[in-house]
């Protein structure tokens, strides 16, 4: 089963700040010169290499650490290129390159080597096919109050996750990029004023899926102390074996008719992008159960290989304290991405096709529980039904499954539901005219976590969040900082731990309010999941 979703969320260009009042930091490789943010009293250090460029003979290989000395002082005032992007819809005209394994760091202007500040490390979303640290929404200039912010560029699409055994490729290169970036942070963040023992790894969508994967690895506690998973925690990747047939289509589209690594290495990046776009979505390894795909286009990402990713993540559970959260209207952005101007006039026939495509023989069961008539009070019932199904299956209920596993193994966890509709568009690709329809959709919480509340959509928009939204943003950013520093988002009275009996958590709308996070619908989706596995195994 899989969702038809041709959309992916994607980065634009980072509007970096002025290069005046530059700050310098010394590490083993040499001196790094950063700049001062132009709207906040923070410093930034961009395009710091943590690995050698993965080009030529290093394409489709594990990243190699960048241990070479800098040629003079490293100029860290220019935003890095994004890694090569695949199959994106909301892409802006950002620079792309295979030479992309860099990270960005933001620090308070008062930070010194002895500051021992908590560290928040970001992994971006984009379906593991797109995304980059130069997205202006991820600008750490606004979120460095009493913390260090780091974001890691990593390879996506086939360049990050091609795992064809016939070519001798083990895949998981993008995951290894992330792990090497975290190792670099452990070795160097103290020089920027950070505490390597207080590292929160947080991400959104595919970034959160990757964060969850990392949190279950044997070396997790050596690299991070806590995690926050925004709309993505608890989704299990497919196995390498399951990916073979689909990934073979990539070779076919490149006209590499025999298993020949040289043929793939010789392809240009534009040829790689064209070949990937022509692959059949319906055969993707992540498109077989509703709990392993964000949609039919969740084609790339970590694979269970018995080595880099030795076990299925939810069978292991996260090894560090975690925040799991979802947005109340996750699915609306994807339905709008698929149907565009037709979204508000969809019919029962459209819904029938949607259910059949995604649930096959279980479509009628889903239709009984999520019938269009139950959404008649909304402005567009079919749109609301599709969006609800997609959001619960892909984000809400995977988080619930991960929460249950965490409690089973005794790891403290916290939960939230974000239900606030931002007053400003936060991505340039999201017009303000549809805000009332998409509501608290996928990605809506990101500007609040990064405290980017002005000039929306960044970098140079003319909309500013309300005073109440700015206060909410400060509260969310502080909670993530507390998670990094103390391993909890707040005191129990402000944000209680989640348990199966209480389902306690925080409801985030105009403010953060203690209450319960309702996962009752997940009983139904768990049953659908189990039945879908049974059907798949019998076929």
DARA-V645915 format. One record per helix or strand of 2 or more residues. SS is the DSSP state (@ for helix, = for strand). FROM is the first residue (numbers start at 1). LEN is the number of residues. Records with the same first field share a line. If there is no record, write none. Layout:
SS->FROM-LEN + FROM-LEN
This chain:
=->24-4 + 30-4 + 35-2 + 42-8 + 74-2 + 102-7 + 117-7 + 147-6 + 194-11 + 226-5 + 321-7 + 413-6 + 504-5 + 512-5
@->56-3 + 136-3 + 140-3 + 157-5 + 165-3 + 173-20 + 206-10 + 220-4 + 240-14 + 261-6 + 269-9 + 281-3 + 313-4 + 332-14 + 348-22 + 372-4 + 381-29 + 432-7 + 446-4 + 467-20 + 522-17
